[in-house]
Amino acid sequence: MLPTTKFASLPSFATQLDGGVSSPRGFLAAGVASGVKKRGKLDLGMVLSEVPSVSAVTFTGNAAAAAPVRLTRETADCAHLRAVVVNAGNANACTGKQGLADAARMRLLAANHLLLPVEQVAVASTGLIGVPLPMDKIEAGIGAAAGALGAGIAPAAAAADFAAAIRTTDKHAKSGALGVRLPEGVVRLGFAAKGCGMISPRMATMLCFVTCDAVVTAEAWAELMHAAVAASFNRITVDGQESTNDMVLGFCNGASGVVPGDESLAHLGEALRAAMLSLAVSIVADGEGSTRTMRLTVTGARDGGEAEGVARAVANSPLVKTAFYGRDPNWGRIMQAIGQALGRDGHHVLPARIAYEDLVMVEHGQPAALDEVQQGRLDEVMRQPEIDLTVALNGPGAEATVYFSDLTHAYVTLNAEYST
């Protein structure tokens, strides 16, 4: 089932289904243990559309993009992909020419097993940067995963294996499926994502794979996917760091036979955005050591760039993040981050109001007086796992929303010891 959050609500015409990426018609999935991870953990996954499909992909903007990102971005037919092979435990990033050769070998082996042209197969990796892939293990894992696709494993179990196989430091899998009721018929969406650290996208900052069985053109599918990414994965941050391996890949194969009209395409997009937002918020909630998630909405900015800059300055501030970890409602840290983002020329758009949920903390740029009841309510708010924050500037009205996590001792411990 998709993760639950008060920040994302499914539309009334969408129903959660058991399963994940193999729930839509015509898709197979598998996850196996290749030996890259220790103790027999699943670490290599594969998704296949049994029939031709259209696809849409977004990639990291990091100049140090990993070999699988570069290979897929530069040489694949990204509008007509039919399969993806993914390994976890090794990012195959900053590995030079050998890394590119290894990514190409992964793609060729998967394509041969699946009887597909290489340009219809995407490659993704996640894990430790700067370590060569153990190709003997990867090659055996690709063969095992391809064999598992047709082994009669129940679709829900196969989808769960795939979702588990793409994880690294995630505490839990992030996956699910929807049935979307349209006037033309029911179409299905399937999802699997991973991510909890190195999260601050200019694209997507994590891995996410989406499947759909509607009959949709490549152009329409790309429009739906890009809009959903913009409203979800591009709205989150855990630590302000953009990964080398980020990829969001969506397949749509038409296997349901349902051809959505314009209104139904809009409904399909609404369901897609809601599901992807729930996954994005789950990544924030799973942020390495995270204990709470905040939704910050900035309004009243001079333009979208300013609203975005203010929102990210607050969301990425270690002072703000540690305050929320300690349940300290120190709005002065938020004010400082806003002022820093705006600079000396931004005094006339400084906050008119800062609010935590229904409590106004700052009004007209000055502290708001809270009575005893409101102080009690503030203590409740600061203990919530999800907190709504609003910052209203004095500008014309542009706005932006960002979802962010707190910063805890556990984040430091995990990342200080990650490669050792």
Secondary structure, DSSP 8 states (H G I E B T S, - for coil): ----BTTB---TTEEEES-STTSSTTEEEEEE--SSSSTT---EEEEEESS--EEEEEE---TT--HHHHHHHHHS-TTS--EEEEEEEE---S-HHHHHHHHHHHHHHHHHHHT--GGGEEEEEEEETT----HHHHHHHHHHHHHHHTS---HHHHHHHHHHHT-SS-SS-EEEEEEEEETTEEEEEEEEEE-SSS---SS-SSEEEEEE-S---HHHHHHHHHHHHHHTGGGEESSS---SS-EEEEEE--TT-----HHHHHHHHHHHHHHHHHHHHHHHHTSTT---EEEEEEEEESSHHHHHHHHHHHHT-HHHHHHHHTT---HHHHHHHHHHHH-GGGGGGS-SEEEETTEEEEETTEE----HHHHHHHHHHHHSSEEEEEEE-SSS-EEEEEEEE---HHHHHHHHSTT-
